[in-house]
Amino acid sequence: MSLFKQHSGYVSDFTRFVDELKQKNPQLEAQQLAGRARLWDKEKIDLDDLRRTKESRVQQQAYVYQSH
């Protein structure tokens, strides 16, 4: 038994707009996935490289412009 009634005959304006947009531009989803990959999908972090980078940093003085 379903808790929500589904009205299969109704299609919202937004759904129709998106469907029409996808029909006009079939490569739209591929472009979206490529954009997402460029912005959000990052390469795995090499923990050994990260550790070596942190260890090789030179400690900065508390007041950078202070002369010895």
C-alpha positions as CSV (number, residue, x, y, z in Angstrom):
1,M,0.0,0.0,0.0
2,S,1.4,3.3,-1.0
3,L,1.3,6.3,1.3
4,F,1.1,8.8,-1.5
5,K,-1.1,8.8,-4.5
6,Q,0.7,9.3,-7.8
7,H,-1.1,11.3,-10.5
8,S,0.5,9.8,-13.6
9,G,-1.3,12.3,-15.9
10,Y,0.2,15.5,-14.5
11,V,3.5,16.8,-15.8
12,S,4.8,20.1,-14.3
13,D,5.9,23.0,-16.4
14,F,9.5,22.6,-15.2
15,T,9.6,18.9,-16.1
16,R,8.3,19.7,-19.6
17,F,10.9,22.5,-19.9
18,V,13.7,20.2,-18.9
19,D,12.5,17.4,-21.2
20,E,12.3,19.9,-24.1
21,L,15.7,21.3,-23.4
22,K,17.2,17.7,-23.4
23,Q,15.5,17.0,-26.7
24,K,17.0,20.2,-28.3
25,N,20.4,19.6,-26.8
26,P,21.1,15.8,-26.5
27,Q,24.7,16.2,-25.2
28,L,23.5,18.4,-22.3
29,E,23.8,15.6,-19.7
30,A,27.3,14.7,-20.9
31,Q,28.4,18.4,-20.6
32,Q,26.9,18.6,-17.1
33,L,28.9,15.5,-16.0
34,A,32.1,16.9,-17.6
35,G,31.6,20.2,-15.7
36,R,30.9,18.4,-12.5
37,A,34.1,16.3,-12.9
38,R,36.2,19.3,-13.6
39,L,35.0,21.2,-10.5
40,W,34.3,18.5,-7.9
41,D,35.8,15.1,-8.8
42,K,39.4,15.3,-7.4
43,E,42.2,12.8,-7.7
44,K,43.1,10.6,-4.7
45,I,45.5,12.2,-2.3
46,D,48.9,10.4,-1.9
47,L,49.4,10.4,1.9
48,D,53.1,9.8,1.6
49,D,53.6,12.9,-0.6
50,L,51.4,14.9,1.8
51,R,53.5,13.9,4.8
52,R,56.8,14.7,3.0
53,T,55.4,18.1,2.0
54,K,54.4,18.9,5.6
55,E,57.8,17.8,6.9
56,S,59.8,19.8,4.4
57,R,58.1,23.1,5.3
58,V,60.2,25.8,7.0
59,Q,58.7,27.2,10.2
60,Q,57.8,30.9,9.7
61,Q,58.7,33.5,12.3
62,A,55.9,34.9,14.4
63,Y,56.6,38.4,13.1
64,V,57.8,38.2,9.5
65,Y,59.4,41.6,9.3
66,Q,61.5,41.3,12.4
67,S,65.2,41.4,11.7
68,H,67.7,39.3,13.7
